[in-house]
Amino acid sequence: MTTIKDVARDAGVSIGTVSKVINGVHVRDEYYQRVDASIRKLNYRVNLNARGLKAQRTNDIAVIVPTLENPFFPPMVDAIEKELTEKGKRMLICISRNDRNKLHGYIEMARNNRVDGIFGVTYSNIDDDILEHMPIVSFDRHFKPSIPCVASDNFSGGELAARTLVEKGCKKLLCFWTGSDYDCEPSKRIKGFQQYCLRNHVEHNVLSYMDYEQVDTGFMYISQIYRDMVRNIIQAHSENGKFEFDGIFCSSDHLALVVKEELEGIGIRVPQEVQIIGFDGIQIMNGGKPIVSSIQQPVAQIAQTGVRMLLQLIEEGSAESVVDLPVRFVEGGTTRQ
């Protein structure tokens, strides 16, 4: 059976263009002629029931986040809601806790035309077939070429963290990473950190702890299991009240905060003896002081860019990924002035 995707491929246009022709929306005459010719050539028959459903936009957008216990996500969700409201859209917040069944259920909403599209934040695996023909924009994560990704410049962030620690007097650096390493942009933070250290002959190490079966997004906030893991690692790299490294780059701010507290718990002073830089730029009561020195992500720009990409995907059938939004270093008391 011929599909709208087959028509778009034959005519050399986007699915969105074919949809506009089918639904009587004006397109350039050249595109109309190509689509009309392909429809006739392939003997494509419009499903009138499906056509009626698709024409009735809900103006609802589902925003999927793993948890709101990680303080990075509430201001991001707030920024997305503001941007969607300005575009005449409504937001449905979906908390997945990285549960694949929940994720599949939320995506099914879009398949059944109950929402127009999805802005998704997930670090768990999703079956490729459920993502077919869905208007989805992902944050930080690559699924397939048809699903655009929005992200900060994570590689430059890793470089900036290493350079800042060195400029502040650190001689031996550690990159401490926890989380997932599915095909995601945050893993570039490690590469940026390593490249700076290698290029500048800085002594360094990377401790990477991945958990693909993480239950209830435990690596994304400060759980007791998470704290115990950090404590054991710090003890393994400490001797006679001294930590092996004098500069630490952590994969997130909440990890940096736990590392700070655990170092201070065994008498190691931060930032006098060990300096720490996190990633995200989480602030106390959004707009206040950062909880740790950090590489700050541009939350408002992520929201604006992601929403623009998603609306383009809904209207036109395709959008390009944007993964180089600028980051910056912010002081938060865990580095020396």
C-alpha positions in Angstrom: 0.0 0.0 0.0 1.4 3.4 -1.0 2.0 5.8 1.9 2.4 9.5 2.1 6.1 8.8 2.8 6.4 7.1 -0.6 4.8 10.0 -2.3 7.2 12.5 -0.6 10.2 10.4 -1.6 9.1 10.1 -5.2 8.3 13.8 -5.6 11.5 14.8 -3.8 9.7 16.9 -1.2 9.0 16.7 2.6 6.1 14.8 4.0 4.8 18.1 5.3 4.6 19.4 1.7 2.6 16.4 0.6 0.3 16.8 3.5 -0.3 20.5 2.6 -1.2 19.5 -1.0 -3.6 16.8 0.2 -5.3 19.2 2.7 -5.6 22.0 0.2 -2.9 24.3 1.8 -1.1 26.6 -0.6 2.4 25.5 -1.8 4.6 26.7 -4.6 3.2 25.6 -8.0 6.4 23.6 -8.7 5.9 21.5 -5.6 2.2 21.1 -6.3 2.8 19.7 -9.7 5.5 17.3 -8.5 3.3 16.0 -5.7 0.3 15.7 -7.9 2.3 13.8 -10.5 3.6 11.4 -7.8 0.1 10.8 -6.4 -1.1 9.9 -9.8 1.9 7.8 -10.7 1.8 5.8 -7.4 -2.0 5.6 -7.4 -2.0 7.0 -3.8 -5.4 7.1 -2.1 -6.0 9.5 0.7 -7.4 7.9 3.9 -10.2 10.3 4.5 -10.7 9.3 8.1 -7.0 9.8 8.9 -7.0 13.0 6.9 -9.8 14.4 9.0 -8.0 13.5 12.2 -4.7 15.0 11.1 -6.3 18.3 10.1 -7.6 18.8 13.6 -4.6 20.0 15.5 -4.8 19.8 19.2 -2.2 22.6 19.8 -0.9 20.4 22.7 2.7 19.5 23.0 4.0 16.7 25.3 7.2 17.5 27.1 8.8 14.4 28.5 11.4 14.7 31.3 12.9 11.9 33.4 12.3 13.6 36.8 11.7 16.9 38.4 13.8 16.0 41.3 16.9 17.0 39.3 16.9 20.8 39.7 18.0 21.4 36.1 14.7 20.3 34.7 12.1 22.6 36.4 13.6 25.8 34.9 13.9 24.1 31.6 10.3 23.0 31.6 9.3 26.5 32.7 11.2 28.0 29.8 9.6 25.5 27.3 6.1 26.3 28.6 6.7 30.1 28.2 7.9 29.6 24.6 5.0 27.3 23.7 2.5 29.7 25.2 3.9 32.5 23.0 3.4 30.3 20.0 -0.2 29.5 20.9 0.5 26.0 22.2 -0.3 24.2 25.4 2.1 21.9 27.3 1.5 18.5 28.8 4.3 17.5 31.3 5.1 13.8 31.3 7.5 12.4 33.8 9.0 9.1 32.5 11.5 8.2 35.3 13.3 6.5 32.4 10.7 3.8 32.4 10.5 2.4 28.8 6.8 1.5 29.2 5.9 5.0 30.3 7.9 6.5 27.4 6.1 4.2 24.9 2.8 5.3 26.3 3.6 9.0 26.0 4.8 8.5 22.4 1.6 6.6 21.7 -0.4 9.7 22.5 1.2 11.5 19.5 0.6 8.4 17.3 -3.1 8.7 18.2 -3.2 12.4 17.5 -3.8 13.4 21.1 -0.8 15.7 21.0 0.8 17.4 17.9 4.4 16.6 18.9 6.9 15.7 21.6 9.8 17.6 23.1 11.6 14.6 24.7 14.3 14.3 27.4 15.2 10.7 28.0 18.4 8.7 28.6 16.9 5.3 28.3 16.5 3.2 25.1 13.4 3.3 22.9 12.4 0.9 20.2 13.0 2.4 16.7 9.7 1.3 15.3 7.6 3.3 17.8 9.4 6.5 16.7 8.4 6.1 13.0 6.5 9.1 11.6 6.4 11.0 14.9 7.1 14.7 15.3 9.7 14.5 18.1 12.6 16.7 19.1 15.0 15.3 21.6 17.2 17.1 24.1 20.8 15.8 24.4 20.0 12.4 22.8 20.4 11.0 19.2 17.9 8.4 18.2 17.8 8.4 14.3 18.4 10.9 11.5 14.8 11.8 11.2 14.6 12.9 14.9 16.4 16.3 15.4 18.4 16.9 18.6 18.9 20.2 20.5 21.8 20.5 22.8 24.5 22.7 24.3 28.1 22.6 23.0 29.1 19.8 25.4 32.5 19.3 23.9 33.5 23.0 24.4 32.1 22.7 27.9 34.4 19.9 28.8 37.4 21.9 27.4 36.3 25.0 29.3 36.1 23.1 32.6 39.6 21.6 32.2 41.1 24.9 31.1 39.5 26.8 34.0 40.8 24.3 36.6 44.3 24.6 35.2 44.1 28.4 35.1 43.1 28.3 38.7 46.2 26.4 39.7 45.2 22.7 39.5 47.9 20.2 38.5 46.2 16.9 38.5 42.7 16.6 37.1 39.9 14.1 37.4 36.8 13.8 35.2 34.1 12.1 37.2 31.2 10.9 35.1 28.0 9.1 36.0 25.0 8.4 33.8 24.3 6.8 30.5 26.5 6.7 27.4 23.8 6.0 24.8 24.4 8.1 21.7 24.1 11.4 23.6 25.7 14.8 23.5 26.7 14.9 27.2 29.3 12.2 26.6 31.2 14.8 24.5 32.0 16.6 27.8 34.5 13.8 28.6 36.1 14.1 25.1 36.5 17.9 25.4 38.1 17.5 28.8 40.5 14.8 27.6 41.5 16.7 24.5 42.4 19.8 26.5 44.5 17.8 28.9 46.3 15.8 26.2 47.0 18.9 24.1 48.4 20.8 27.1 50.1 17.8 28.8 48.0 18.0 31.9 48.0 14.9 34.2 44.5 13.6 34.3 42.2 10.6 34.7 38.6 9.7 33.9 36.3 7.7 36.2 33.2 6.8 34.3 30.3 4.9 35.9 27.4 3.9 33.5 24.2 2.2 34.6 21.9 1.1 31.8 19.4 -0.4 34.2 19.1 2.6 36.4 15.8 2.4 38.3 13.8 5.6 38.8 16.5 7.8 37.3 18.7 7.4 40.5 21.8 8.8 38.8 20.0 12.1 38.1 19.5 13.2 41.7 21.1 12.7 45.1 19.9 9.3 46.3 21.6 7.3 49.1 22.9 4.7 46.7 24.4 7.5 44.6 26.0 9.1 47.7 27.4 5.7 48.8 29.0 5.2 45.4 30.7 8.6 45.5 31.9 8.1 49.1 33.5 4.7 48.2 35.3 6.3 45.2 36.6 9.2 47.2 37.9 6.8 49.9 39.6 4.6 47.3 41.5 7.7 46.0 42.4 9.2 49.3 45.3 8.5 51.6 46.4 10.2 54.9 43.7 12.9 54.5 44.8 13.8 51.0 42.8 13.3 47.8 44.7 12.1 44.8 43.5 15.0 42.5 43.4 18.7 43.1 40.8 19.5 40.4 37.6 17.7 39.6 35.2 18.1 36.6 31.9 16.4 37.4 29.3 15.4 34.7 26.6 17.3 36.5 26.1 19.9 39.3 24.3 17.5 41.6 27.3 15.1 41.3 29.6 18.0 42.0 27.6 18.9 45.1 27.8 15.3 46.5 31.6 15.1 45.7 32.0 18.4 47.6 30.1 17.2 50.7 31.9 13.9 50.8 35.3 15.4 50.5 34.5 17.9 53.3 33.2 15.0 55.3 36.7 13.5 55.5 38.3 16.8 56.2 39.4 17.8 52.7 38.8 21.5 52.1 36.9 22.8 49.0 38.1 24.8 47.2 41.4 25.4 49.1 42.7 21.8 48.6 40.4 20.5 45.8 38.6 22.6 43.3 35.4 21.3 41.7 33.5 22.3 38.5 30.1 20.8 37.6 27.9 21.0 34.5 24.5 22.6 34.0 24.6 25.9 36.0 21.9 25.0 38.5 21.0 27.9 40.7 19.5 28.2 44.1 15.9 29.4 43.5 16.4 30.0 39.8 18.2 33.2 39.2 20.2 33.1 42.4 23.7 31.9 43.2 24.9 28.7 41.5 25.1 25.7 43.9 28.6 24.9 42.7 31.1 26.4 40.2 29.8 25.1 36.9 29.6 25.1 33.1 26.2 26.7 32.6 23.8 25.6 29.9 21.6 28.3 28.2 18.3 27.0 29.3 16.2 29.7 27.7 18.0 29.3 24.4 17.6 25.5 24.5 13.8 26.0 25.0 13.5 28.5 22.2 15.5 26.5 19.8 13.9 23.2 20.6 10.3 24.6 20.3 11.2 26.3 17.0 12.6 22.9 15.6 9.5 21.0 16.8 7.0 23.4 15.2 9.0 23.3 12.0 9.0 19.5 12.1 5.2 19.5 12.6 4.6 22.0 9.8 7.2 21.0 7.3 8.1 17.4 8.1 11.8 18.0 8.9 14.2 20.1 10.9 17.9 20.2 11.4 19.7 19.4 14.7 21.3 22.2 16.7 24.0 20.9 19.1 26.3 23.9 19.6 24.4 26.3 21.8 27.0 28.3 23.8 28.0 27.5 27.4 29.9 29.6 29.9 31.7 29.2 33.3 30.0 30.5 36.4 31.6 30.9 39.8 29.8 29.0 42.6 32.2 28.7 45.5 33.9 25.4 44.7 36.8 27.1 42.7 39.3 29.6 43.9 38.7 33.2 42.8 
